[in-house]
Amino acid sequence: MFSFKERLLSVCPDLPKELIPKGYYRLGNVIILRSRKKWDMFTDKIGNCILSLFPWARAVIIQIDTEGVYRRPVSKLIAGNLEIPLIHKELGTYFVLDPLKITFSPGNHYERELLLHEIKNGVVVDMFACVGNLSMPLSVINNVKVYGVEISPYTFDFLVSTVKKNQVRTRYVPILGDNRKVTPVNVADYVLMGYFGWDLSQLRSALRALRSGKGVVYSHYLVPRGSDVASIFINAVNSLSAEVIDLEVRKVKSFSPRKVHYVIIANIQHVS
Ligand SMILES: C[S@@+](CC[C@H](N)C(=O)[O-])C[C@H]1O[C@@H](n2cnc3c(N)ncnc32)[C@H](O)[C@@H]1O
């Protein structure tokens, strides 16, 4: 089996070897390359060679980072024509997005799939919805009622388009705004907090979202390998007059040699 690099070099032997990433990921008919190198080194020569190798691909994007509260990719198109909106299909669900401006992590695929096995009914509040990256399959495949909160007006428009494309208008409710202010109260059996930078005021909104003060909260962390995320989370919950009845820490992916993406799945109840 030839690697991505070997396959590229077999058709374009004069490409600079040190610039070719180990692999790529696919969103719809677009190839995304990830690299920590400066993007001005990535020329249309690399992009066009990739397009010649993958006839289904229409465009190649290089992404070097993700930034800000909106988690905007830092990326640019290096070859082909990008049609926006891009339609990506995964787990039987459509996602309508702009891959240059909206994040959709391939490394979270297995987490999205696990959620489908874990949340089969009840009501979900997705506090960091994006285009329904975590919660849309629950609505489409498991018929679950979801409230998806998204702060970026640009991303929100794509969330609304994703809801329409999947024909789940009756069970997926997109809400535009800051989840500290607009998260629905007393409705949820499950709350998803799929954002590493959440703070205590957002955890407070998550706890208020739980129906009768009880339910399961999924909170995501990006921390140094081996960190005691369970204690950090339990202390945060306790500081808001609630308690963790039980909890599981699950690794989502290795993010870098030192950092790991975990999700904490916690059964919580308010202390009366
Ligand atoms: C990293 S993306 C995560 C998407 C998805 N939850 C996942 O795990 O793949 C975070 C999303 O949350 C949104 N967001 C950030 N702060 C927010 C806030 N205060 N209220 C609502 N949405 C917020 C961002 O605009 C972005 O679309």
The ligand as an SDF file (V2000), in Angstrom:
LIG
                    3D

 27 29  0  0  0  0  0  0  0  0999 V2000
  -15.2010   24.1980   17.6430 C   0  0  0  0  0  0  0  0  0  0  0  0
  -16.7890   24.5520   16.9360 S   0  0  0  0  0  0  0  0  0  0  0  0
  -17.4160   23.0040   17.4460 C   0  0  0  0  0  0  0  0  0  0  0  0
  -18.4920   22.4320   16.6500 C   0  0  0  0  0  0  0  0  0  0  0  0
  -19.0440   21.1190   17.1770 C   0  0  0  0  0  0  0  0  0  0  0  0
  -19.6290   21.2680   18.4930 N   0  0  0  0  0  0  0  0  0  0  0  0
  -17.9920   20.0320   17.1870 C   0  0  0  0  0  0  0  0  0  0  0  0
  -17.6030   19.5650   18.2590 O   0  0  0  0  0  0  0  0  0  0  0  0
  -17.5450   19.6230   16.1070 O   0  0  0  0  0  0  0  0  0  0  0  0
  -17.4930   25.6550   18.1120 C   0  0  0  0  0  0  0  0  0  0  0  0
  -18.7410   26.3710   17.6260 C   0  0  0  0  0  0  0  0  0  0  0  0
  -19.3440   27.0130   18.7410 O   0  0  0  0  0  0  0  0  0  0  0  0
  -19.6910   28.3420   18.3900 C   0  0  0  0  0  0  0  0  0  0  0  0
  -19.6660   29.1410   19.6220 N   0  0  0  0  0  0  0  0  0  0  0  0
  -18.5710   29.6520   20.2730 C   0  0  0  0  0  0  0  0  0  0  0  0
  -18.9520   30.3610   21.3530 N   0  0  0  0  0  0  0  0  0  0  0  0
  -20.3160   30.2970   21.4170 C   0  0  0  0  0  0  0  0  0  0  0  0
  -21.2900   30.8320   22.3030 C   0  0  0  0  0  0  0  0  0  0  0  0
  -20.9450   31.5810   23.3330 N   0  0  0  0  0  0  0  0  0  0  0  0
  -22.5980   30.5640   22.0660 N   0  0  0  0  0  0  0  0  0  0  0  0
  -22.9630   29.7870   21.0150 C   0  0  0  0  0  0  0  0  0  0  0  0
  -22.0820   29.2620   20.1150 N   0  0  0  0  0  0  0  0  0  0  0  0
  -20.7700   29.5040   20.3200 C   0  0  0  0  0  0  0  0  0  0  0  0
  -18.6490   28.7620   17.3620 C   0  0  0  0  0  0  0  0  0  0  0  0
  -19.1060   29.8220   16.5520 O   0  0  0  0  0  0  0  0  0  0  0  0
  -18.4290   27.4480   16.5930 C   0  0  0  0  0  0  0  0  0  0  0  0
  -19.3000   27.3160   15.5050 O   0  0  0  0  0  0  0  0  0  0  0  0
  1  2  1  0
  2  3  1  0
  2 10  1  0
  3  4  1  0
  4  5  1  0
  5  6  1  0
  5  7  1  0
  7  8  2  0
  7  9  1  0
 10 11  1  0
 11 12  1  0
 11 26  1  0
 12 13  1  0
 13 14  1  0
 13 24  1  0
 14 15  1  0
 14 23  1  0
 15 16  2  0
 16 17  1  0
 17 18  1  0
 17 23  2  0
 18 19  1  0
 18 20  2  0
 20 21  1  0
 21 22  2  0
 22 23  1  0
 24 25  1  0
 24 26  1  0
 26 27  1  0
M  CHG  2   2   1   9  -1
M  END
$$$$
